[in-house]
Amino acid sequence: MLKKISAQKARQRFGELMDEVRLRGDRYIVERGNKPMVAVIPVEEYVAWGKVREKLYEKIESLRERNRSVDAEVLESEIREAVEAARQT
């Protein structure tokens, strides 16, 4: 469950907050002056996001390598066409 908490309350209840995140899987947005500043999430979720991010970067690098010899204008045109086609479906 996503919860919001002030920075002051987070400091006062940090041990309890960590237990809620670790044991129950709760997530917190810590706010200062009603402005979101940081998120506290289970470490497993953070690690999983990191793995997804790495796979995404590997895919981007693979695409860059594969299209390195393609003229930039041609590539931009093909990307625009693909985006437009996806929007129409």
Secondary structure, 3 states (H helix, E strand, C coil): CEEEEEHHHHHHCHHHHHHHHHHHCCEEEEEECCEEEEEECCHHHHHHHHHHHHHHHHHHHHHHHHCCCCCHHHHHHHHHHHHHHHHHC
